[in-house]
Structure formats: C-alpha cells, structure tokens
C-alpha cells in the first residue's frame, strides 16, 4: 500500500496522583500519529520469469541494509 499524509504530534500535561494542590507534580507526554490523506493499493503484476526482482536488481531474500 501507499499512504500519503502527514506526521503530527500532540503534547498533553497530566497531574500525577498523590501530588499536593499547592504544588502539583505534572508530567508532559508527547503523542505521535499519522493523518492519512490517501491510501492506495499498489498494483504489482508478477514478472514473466516468476521471480520478484526490484528495480535495483535485489531479490526478496536480500538484506535491505
């Protein structure tokens, strides 16, 4: 699949349990999420030779790094 969109973050501040009201202890948490604008299924036809070979000549068994 191919997903187009943006990566977004949001910060929330929580008051910790057991902290005093005069001097509350807080913790800030950042959450990340993806806002997808389009999701597409890629149409990949199998090659005539029966093996899947990428454009750079790599086979599926090759290590990517």
C-alpha positions in Angstrom: 0.0 0.0 0.0 1.0 3.6 -0.4 -0.1 6.1 2.3 0.2 9.9 1.8 -0.3 12.3 4.7 1.4 14.0 7.5 3.1 13.1 10.8 1.6 15.1 13.7 2.3 15.3 17.4 0.3 16.5 20.4 1.5 17.4 23.9 -0.6 16.7 27.0 0.1 17.6 30.6 -1.1 15.3 33.3 -1.2 15.9 37.0 0.3 13.0 38.9 -1.7 11.2 41.6 -0.6 12.0 45.1 0.7 15.4 44.4 -0.4 18.4 46.5 -2.8 21.0 45.2 -0.5 23.9 46.2 2.5 22.4 44.3 1.1 19.8 41.8 3.5 17.5 40.1 2.9 17.2 36.4 4.2 15.1 33.5 4.1 16.2 29.9 3.6 13.4 27.3 4.1 13.8 23.5 2.0 11.5 21.3 2.7 11.0 17.6 0.1 10.0 15.0 -0.3 9.8 11.2 -3.0 11.8 9.5 -3.6 9.9 6.2 -4.9 11.9 3.3 -5.0 9.0 0.8 -4.4 5.2 1.0 -3.7 3.4 -2.3 -3.3 -0.2 -3.1 -0.3 -0.8 -5.4 -0.9 -2.9 -8.4 2.2 -5.1 -8.7 2.0 -7.6 -11.6 4.2 -10.7 -11.2 7.1 -10.8 -13.7 7.1 -13.3 -16.5 10.2 -15.1 -15.1 8.3 -16.0 -11.9 10.6 -14.2 -9.5 10.1 -10.8 -7.9 13.1 -8.6 -8.6 13.3 -4.9 -7.6 14.4 -2.2 -10.0 17.9 -2.2 -8.4 18.3 -6.0 -9.0 17.7 -7.0 -5.4 15.8 -10.2 -4.7 13.3 -10.6 -1.8 16.0 -12.6 0.2 18.5 -9.7 0.1 19.1 -7.8 3.4 17.9 -4.2 2.9 21.0 -2.6 4.7 
